Amino acid sequence: MRYLLEASIIVCGLAFVPAAMAQDEAPPVPVDKVAYHVPVFRNDYVTLLRVNIPPKRSAGYHIHANDQISVLVEEADQYAQLLGEQATPPRRTPRGSVSFTAYSKKAITHRVNNVGATAFHNIVIALNSPQPKDFTPAAREVAGYTQLFDNERARGWRLVLEPGQSAPTISQTAPGLRVIIDGGEIAESAPGEGERGMMLRLGDFYWQEGGATRTVRNIGTTRVELVEFEFK
């Protein structure tokens, strides 16, 4: 009886091993197949993943092979660990951070562990083709838009509007994406068209075709922050 009782305790203990630990032990998978990385949009140009890792969870080992843009919309204490290497010290990247990584030139396999008390929420835009599509984004040399980067794959900008503020008219020449960091209420207008109101939420994203001209105005009561990208 004592042996059976001890065996039962061991079995019960194994049953409560966290799922995150089991995921870490699994073989590496492509980034769009790993835990907490959910593909939410895909077309000929991009695959967009909503990465939302709860506190005390791990995404497990996964492979990044495509060039990608990342937009951090909710921050957490987390660390990354390359396969076969020691883990990096935990860090907290500020929300709103935007980065571009050319994984098509050097793929990596790593895991991401959220060791904090808040969710790690990242929007990942993976470029499906290893080569540019020969689009040419137009410059946005107007007040309000701050250029974040301009490389061989894409050009990116940040737009921050306080209540009542407007951004000058811009023309978008290449296809792209908008990602919302701080939501709120805006109105967009195009030449010859009336204003169209939009209620934006943190982490929302919008595909934007090229060949558009628009003006954006904050008609709400809160600060709006978004980033936009045009692809090459």
Buried (B, 14 or more C-beta within 10 A) or exposed (E): EEEEEEEEEEEEEEEEEEEBEEBBEEEBBEBBEBBBBEBEBEEEBBBBBBBBBEBEBBBBBBBBBBBBBBBBBBBBBBBBBEEEEEEEEBEEBEBBBBBBBBBBEEEBBBBBBBBBEBBBBBBBBBBEBEEBBEBEBEEBEEEBBEEBBBEEBBBBBBBBBEEEBBBEEBEBBBBBBBBBBBBBBBBBBEEEEEEEEBEBEBBBBBEBEBEBBBBBBBBBEBBBBBBBBBBB
